[in-house]
Amino acid sequence: MPLMMIKSFKESSKIAFVFGLVLSGVSVLSAAPVSAGSLVLVGGSLAFPDPDSESLEEEYGISIYREIVDLAGGTSNAKIGIFSTASGNPARSARAFLGDFAALYGDDLDVEWIPVTRDTCSSYKNDSNSAIANQIRDRNAFFFTGGDQSFITDCFFNEDPIAQTRTDTALIQALRDQFAAGAVIAGTSAGTAVQPVDPMVTNGETYEALRDGSVSFVGSPPFDNTLYYNPLGGLGFFEYGLLDSHFSERGRQGRIIRLASDLGVDRAFGVDENTALIVTNTGTPDVNFEVLGQGGVFISDLTSAEVGEKDGYWTISGVTATYLTEGDQYNPLTNTATFENKTSLTGREQLDSVPLEENIFSCLDEEGDWTNPRGFTDTAIALFNSRSTEVIGQSCQTDPIYQANLGKPVGEGFFGTDSQGVTRYSFQNLDIDIAPAPEPGTVLALLGIGAFGAGSLLKRKR
């Protein structure tokens, strides 16, 4: 976009917003900078801040916006740049977020669009003296909107899909320099999914991922349910494992566990909608994760996982999971979670048992709508809030039916009230086994938990 248009857009939308997305890291294939900034990683569907609304969803969204501004130094110091690169209509997406910040802060915040678009970035992305590179160097906080995360990597790197290699551009170097100097990086949906050092998930749904496995693809993949990933990674600011968005709402536990297993990655993080994973003290021994917002962050640990085969299909056992909600904290370097503002559910369980969940992975219906959103997470929460030690969930697809066995032999649940007065549940050490369901009427079908290993030759996931 010509500089005149950039200035025109900036003058027509003088708002100020500090969007803090705590990210730490760099592009794969590049030397890591000194990590100094913070990340605010939103799982998507960030509620628009209408100060006159009484909607709980918007109250959670507003708290995330305000956290970003605070991390960037407050209204007097924040200089926010919005990247709508992932959007199919970048100008419209930028206007929406500029309007959100205006609704909250009026003219008290310095926020502007940085018009890096897939259609035009090739003309300036390698020019360190371009107006865009200079605009990045003038900002101390950045917010990436949703869309297709591959559009972002296409603009911030020079990627060769055939050779599966990439080199840096002036844009990624300018962004790294700002982050190393303490800038906040934030994003929502694709703007979160694009942040890891590790391979970047780009498409796919849980059932197809469990059944068919993952496919390496550099660039924007075909629009189907296949689990695609970019082996070169994302922007590289999140250094702690795989990263996924829209997580509980779309039942993506199976998808990220399959990808982590295929790639030999020990940990994967899934962020729920209208929820932020806040990463501070990046790159130091005191690095800290905290959760803010309506949902939670699901952490899958494959350190002790075993993969195998049953009836020709992939299986996995020994995955453990932790689910953090607002106020909970986590140290990714020691893999320890703290639930200081919550009470243990042990001895306070409200349910006797949890029934079979027949749509645990929240599949799409014929109209493309999500059915049973949060099925997996809510089933796990119900297990911790019950006197049962195990529960079974199955896929709505039937060829084969995939089954998740959830157990809590050493797990513990927690509950507490969040900033909006709502009771939220967290847990740690949930056991997860996934495999095709036993045939109805068989001994294995009756045994339920623990039956997955029978008849399979299990091996270490690597």
Solvent accessible surface area in square Angstrom, and as a share of the most:
residue,aa,sasa,rsa
1,M,61,0.27
2,P,82,0.52
3,L,86,0.43
4,M,157,0.70
5,M,98,0.44
6,I,7,0.04
7,K,104,0.44
8,S,64,0.41
9,F,28,0.12
10,K,58,0.25
11,E,117,0.52
12,S,91,0.59
13,S,16,0.10
14,K,137,0.58
15,I,12,0.06
16,A,0,0.00
17,F,0,0.00
18,V,0,0.00
19,F,0,0.00
20,G,0,0.00
21,L,0,0.00
22,V,0,0.00
23,L,0,0.00
24,S,0,0.00
25,G,0,0.00
26,V,8,0.04
27,S,2,0.01
28,V,40,0.23
29,L,118,0.59
30,S,33,0.22
31,A,93,0.72
32,A,70,0.54
33,P,36,0.23
34,V,120,0.69
35,S,19,0.12
36,A,51,0.40
37,G,1,0.01
38,S,17,0.11
39,L,0,0.00
40,V,0,0.00
41,L,0,0.00
42,V,0,0.00
43,G,0,0.00
44,G,0,0.00
45,S,71,0.46
46,L,11,0.05
47,A,15,0.12
48,F,119,0.50
49,P,4,0.02
50,D,64,0.33
51,P,79,0.50
52,D,133,0.69
53,S,27,0.18
54,E,170,0.76
55,S,38,0.25
56,L,78,0.39
57,E,83,0.37
58,E,37,0.16
59,E,60,0.27
60,Y,1,0.00
61,G,0,0.00
62,I,18,0.09
63,S,29,0.19
64,I,0,0.00
65,Y,0,0.00
66,R,102,0.37
67,E,50,0.22
68,I,0,0.00
69,V,2,0.01
70,D,96,0.50
71,L,56,0.28
72,A,10,0.08
73,G,39,0.37
74,G,20,0.19
75,T,58,0.34
76,S,103,0.67
77,N,90,0.46
78,A,2,0.02
79,K,66,0.28
80,I,0,0.00
81,G,0,0.00
82,I,0,0.00
83,F,1,0.00
84,S,0,0.00
85,T,1,0.01
86,A,1,0.01
87,S,18,0.12
88,G,77,0.74
89,N,58,0.30
90,P,27,0.17
91,A,29,0.22
92,R,149,0.54
93,S,21,0.13
94,A,0,0.00
95,R,134,0.49
96,A,46,0.35
97,F,19,0.08
98,L,4,0.02
99,G,37,0.36
100,D,14,0.07
101,F,0,0.00
102,A,38,0.30
103,A,49,0.38
104,L,22,0.11
105,Y,27,0.10
106,G,34,0.33
107,D,127,0.66
108,D,107,0.55
109,L,6,0.03
110,D,54,0.28
111,V,4,0.02
112,E,15,0.07
113,W,5,0.02
114,I,0,0.00
115,P,1,0.00
116,V,1,0.00
117,T,15,0.09
118,R,104,0.38
119,D,137,0.71
120,T,47,0.27
121,C,3,0.02
122,S,88,0.57
123,S,96,0.62
124,Y,22,0.08
125,K,22,0.09
126,N,89,0.46
127,D,67,0.35
128,S,60,0.39
129,N,122,0.63
130,S,11,0.07
131,A,40,0.31
132,I,6,0.03
133,A,0,0.00
134,N,72,0.37
135,Q,15,0.07
136,I,0,0.00
137,R,97,0.35
138,D,71,0.37
139,R,7,0.03
140,N,49,0.25
141,A,0,0.00
142,F,0,0.00
143,F,0,0.00
144,F,0,0.00
145,T,1,0.00
146,G,21,0.20
147,G,51,0.49
148,D,35,0.18
149,Q,18,0.08
150,S,2,0.01
151,F,37,0.15
152,I,1,0.00
153,T,0,0.00
154,D,52,0.27
155,C,0,0.00
156,F,0,0.00
157,F,0,0.00
158,N,49,0.25
159,E,33,0.15
160,D,60,0.31
161,P,77,0.48
162,I,164,0.83
163,A,61,0.47
164,Q,72,0.32
165,T,67,0.39
166,R,11,0.04
167,T,86,0.50
168,D,55,0.28
169,T,6,0.04
170,A,15,0.12
171,L,0,0.00
172,I,0,0.00
173,Q,82,0.36
174,A,1,0.01
175,L,0,0.00
176,R,9,0.03
177,D,69,0.36
178,Q,33,0.15
179,F,0,0.00
180,A,31,0.24
181,A,88,0.68
182,G,38,0.36
183,A,3,0.03
184,V,1,0.01
185,I,0,0.00
186,A,0,0.00
187,G,0,0.00
188,T,8,0.04
189,S,20,0.13
190,A,3,0.02
191,G,0,0.00
192,T,0,0.00
193,A,3,0.02
194,V,0,0.00
195,Q,0,0.00
196,P,0,0.00
197,V,42,0.24
198,D,37,0.19
199,P,24,0.15
200,M,0,0.00
201,V,2,0.01
202,T,15,0.09
203,N,27,0.14
204,G,1,0.01
205,E,29,0.13
206,T,4,0.02
207,Y,10,0.04
208,E,32,0.14
209,A,0,0.00
210,L,0,0.00
211,R,94,0.34
212,D,87,0.45
213,G,3,0.03
214,S,29,0.19
215,V,65,0.37
216,S,41,0.27
217,F,70,0.29
218,V,8,0.04
219,G,17,0.17
220,S,40,0.26
221,P,19,0.12
222,P,65,0.41
223,F,205,0.85
224,D,66,0.34
225,N,59,0.30
226,T,38,0.22
227,L,1,0.00
228,Y,21,0.08
229,Y,25,0.09
230,N,0,0.00
231,P,37,0.23
232,L,12,0.06
233,G,0,0.00
234,G,0,0.00
235,L,0,0.00
236,G,0,0.00
237,F,0,0.00
238,F,0,0.00
239,E,66,0.30
240,Y,32,0.12
241,G,3,0.03
242,L,1,0.00
243,L,3,0.01
244,D,0,0.00
245,S,5,0.03
246,H,18,0.08
247,F,1,0.00
248,S,0,0.00
249,E,28,0.12
250,R,64,0.23
251,G,0,0.00
252,R,19,0.07
253,Q,0,0.00
254,G,0,0.00
255,R,9,0.03
256,I,1,0.01
257,I,0,0.00
258,R,27,0.10
259,L,0,0.00
260,A,0,0.00
261,S,7,0.04
262,D,59,0.31
263,L,54,0.27
264,G,15,0.14
265,V,22,0.12
266,D,46,0.24
267,R,58,0.21
268,A,1,0.01
269,F,1,0.00
270,G,0,0.00
271,V,0,0.00
272,D,0,0.00
273,E,36,0.16
274,N,7,0.04
275,T,0,0.00
276,A,0,0.00
277,L,0,0.00
278,I,11,0.05
279,V,0,0.00
280,T,34,0.20
281,N,83,0.43
282,T,2,0.01
283,G,54,0.52
284,T,53,0.31
285,P,114,0.72
286,D,101,0.52
287,V,2,0.01
288,N,34,0.17
289,F,0,0.00
290,E,60,0.27
291,V,2,0.01
292,L,31,0.15
293,G,0,0.00
294,Q,49,0.22
295,G,8,0.08
296,G,0,0.00
297,V,0,0.00
298,F,1,0.00
299,I,4,0.02
300,S,0,0.00
301,D,19,0.10
302,L,0,0.00
303,T,66,0.38
304,S,73,0.47
305,A,0,0.00
306,E,50,0.22
307,V,12,0.07
308,G,7,0.06
309,E,105,0.47
310,K,19,0.08
311,D,116,0.60
312,G,58,0.56
313,Y,65,0.25
314,W,33,0.12
315,T,2,0.01
316,I,1,0.00
317,S,20,0.13
318,G,32,0.31
319,V,0,0.00
320,T,46,0.27
321,A,2,0.01
322,T,21,0.12
323,Y,1,0.00
324,L,0,0.00
325,T,4,0.02
326,E,20,0.09
327,G,20,0.20
328,D,1,0.01
329,Q,62,0.28
330,Y,5,0.02
331,N,34,0.18
332,P,12,0.08
333,L,100,0.50
334,T,83,0.48
335,N,56,0.29
336,T,73,0.42
337,A,23,0.18
338,T,63,0.37
339,F,19,0.08
340,E,148,0.66
341,N,116,0.59
342,K,27,0.11
343,T,57,0.33
344,S,28,0.18
345,L,6,0.03
346,T,92,0.53
347,G,71,0.69
348,R,131,0.48
349,E,34,0.15
350,Q,131,0.58
351,L,72,0.36
352,D,105,0.55
353,S,73,0.47
354,V,24,0.14
355,P,107,0.67
356,L,87,0.43
357,E,43,0.19
358,E,121,0.54
359,N,22,0.11
360,I,0,0.00
361,F,8,0.03
362,S,0,0.00
363,C,18,0.11
364,L,65,0.32
365,D,54,0.28
366,E,173,0.77
367,E,136,0.61
368,G,45,0.44
369,D,83,0.43
370,W,67,0.23
371,T,41,0.24
372,N,58,0.30
373,P,74,0.46
374,R,56,0.20
375,G,5,0.05
376,F,0,0.00
377,T,0,0.00
378,D,66,0.34
379,T,9,0.05
380,A,0,0.00
381,I,25,0.13
382,A,23,0.18
383,L,0,0.00
384,F,6,0.02
385,N,13,0.07
386,S,0,0.00
387,R,135,0.49
388,S,21,0.14
389,T,88,0.51
390,E,75,0.34
391,V,6,0.03
392,I,39,0.20
393,G,0,0.00
394,Q,38,0.17
395,S,6,0.04
396,C,52,0.31
397,Q,55,0.25
398,T,99,0.58
399,D,111,0.57
400,P,22,0.14
401,I,59,0.30
402,Y,0,0.00
403,Q,5,0.02
404,A,0,0.00
405,N,3,0.01
406,L,0,0.00
407,G,7,0.07
408,K,32,0.13
409,P,96,0.60
410,V,116,0.67
411,G,19,0.18
412,E,54,0.24
413,G,3,0.03
414,F,19,0.08
415,F,61,0.26
416,G,12,0.12
417,T,95,0.56
418,D,17,0.09
419,S,78,0.50
420,Q,54,0.24
421,G,56,0.54
422,V,41,0.23
423,T,66,0.38
424,R,52,0.19
425,Y,54,0.21
426,S,1,0.01
427,F,1,0.00
428,Q,44,0.19
429,N,62,0.32
430,L,0,0.00
431,D,45,0.23
432,I,0,0.00
433,D,28,0.15
434,I,0,0.00
435,A,0,0.00
436,P,4,0.03
437,A,16,0.12
438,P,15,0.09
439,E,119,0.53
440,P,121,0.76
441,G,72,0.69
442,T,52,0.31
443,V,109,0.63
444,L,48,0.24
445,A,38,0.29
446,L,145,0.72
447,L,110,0.55
448,G,6,0.05
449,I,50,0.25
450,G,57,0.55
451,A,4,0.03
452,F,7,0.03
453,G,31,0.30
454,A,51,0.40
455,G,91,0.87
456,S,17,0.11
457,L,168,0.83
458,L,76,0.38
459,K,126,0.53
460,R,135,0.49
461,K,17,0.07
462,R,186,0.68
